[in-house]
Amino acid sequence: MNTKVNIAGVELKNPVTTCSGTFGSGQEYGEFVDLGLLGGVVTKGVSNVPWPGNPAPRIAETYGGMINAIGLQNPGIDVFVRRDIPYLKQYDTKIIVNVCGKTAEDYVEVVERLSQEPVDLLEINISCPNVKEGGIAFGQDPKAVEAITREVKRHARQPVIMKLSPNVTDITVMAKAAEAGGADAISLINTLTGMKIDVHRRTFAVANKTGGLSGPAIKPVAVRMVYQAANAVKIPVIGMGGIMTAEDAIEFILAGATAVAVGTANFHNPRATAEIVKGIEQYMERYKVDDICQLIGAVE
Amino acid sequence: MAKEKKTVLVTRQEQLLDDVWSLWLGAGSMALEAGPGQFISMYSRDGSRLLPRPLSICEIDRDKEELRIVYRVVGAGTQEFSALKAGDSVDILGPLGNGFPKVSPDKRVLLMGGGIGIPPMLELAKNLEGVRTAVLGYRDRLFLNREFEPWGKVLIATEDGSAGTKGNVLDAVREHGVQADVIMACGPTAMLRAIKAYAARENIECYLSLEEKMACGVGACLACVCQTKEVDHHSNVHNKRICKDGPVFAAEEVEL
């Protein structure tokens, strides 16, 4: 049975990775899961300098999901390179570093710093809904998506995945813009902008007022967008958005995703990633699928 | 990799007040590992509620390998927990976080708990060896106060004056002239802020247990941060993680 998939020349032992921001740099969940079982670990977004993030409360539970407005708190590239990459290097998994910034120069600075590091793939976050200046400012205009992709590609040594926002009218326009800018792959969906109000206190449930909605509540939207994007571009798609089980992961693969990422599920079950890896193998046995690649985009 | 979410059995549950419940769990090895001030994550059985509820440990019975959780019903998740009966099972993860530090037996310890911040102080009171005074603050109705009595002096403060000192825990401390070498406290942020200022003024060593909305409970998601005086080791800013670096902090370490 083959569970290996290929993203821009990088072979993942299976299609299961993590959603940026839900898994730190792996240390915390390394106490629950052998990270070597995963196809790849996608790190929390890292910027050129430390970012403090947003005020608390930063999260709120919603029906079948949650809203977060963490605000990309991270230690900056210096600490990340010194501490987090050596930690992840201990495991037989691919290291996918999520990069965030407020300006094109910020992204380029981080990408250049990573060029000499043992990192397998870069994921460029142009879709965080919780940071005003950065992230999403690049992700909702096709011209900006293409321009930032081209700029990052000019400086990147590793293949580049552009992480797209679902908070757009037509996801295929953004997917094509990333492809036109030279992206090696795209990942989607980031969170959907949402809001929750505490009716007893009459206040916003998260201090940032709005936050990103994730979890199984958004899965049908994510599957639809992955399907549309996969049919609009030739580059591989990494699918995510509410994956809780192996069947959810298979659903994204059938929709056209070459790999998947598990996010909010980690909070509900710290062993979710490993269980999904196992469950995909069981699905393949049950339906006598020799090669996972036969399932990619195989919905009829 | 030893850690995992575990399904455990409820050994008993009783209602202490309209909205306050006491739950004993057959926690097995978790009970042996746990210490005062730590917490567990407890998971709903309803798939629409994904996030675990962080609940402080009220008592640890190492002989029976049980943990006691005393919690307030504040929403649908805790409402669900309040229906648990002996023999029911529930998923938990823990013990999590760093609890209260050990104190030398020659120190006089002042324990202060406010509202649903009172439960974690009980296991702490049982574990201290020296002279201890527990000051418990309530809005009106009392709970758990009798259970503190075997472990030292107990003072009560109520907002409505129906029992003990009318006012807050610091009003009771002043009224009774309580002297202490170390303060340990858990309760609403406004109370902890006042205690921090009091401890600084009186030059008393002070530890505070904080709470915040949590998602992962294990230090990964960075939801439950508190502002700190020094740069934190994890994110290199001024934000410590309450779930992983706390929930107990030295008072001078945190900005409230």
Interface residues (C-beta under 8 A of the other chain):
Chain A: G21 T22 F23 G24 E28 Y29 G30 E31 F32 V33 D34 K44 P50 W51 P52 G53 A56 P57 R58 I59 A60 E61 Y63 G64 G65 M66 N68 I70 Q73 N74 P75 G76 V79 G215 P216 T264 N266 F267 H268 N269 P270 R271
Chain B: M1 A2 K3 E4 K5 Y43 G47 S48 R49 L50 L51 P52 G77 L93 E212 K213 M214 A215 C216 G217 V218 G219 A220 C221 L222 A223 C224 V225 C226 H234 S235 N236 V237 H238 N239 K244
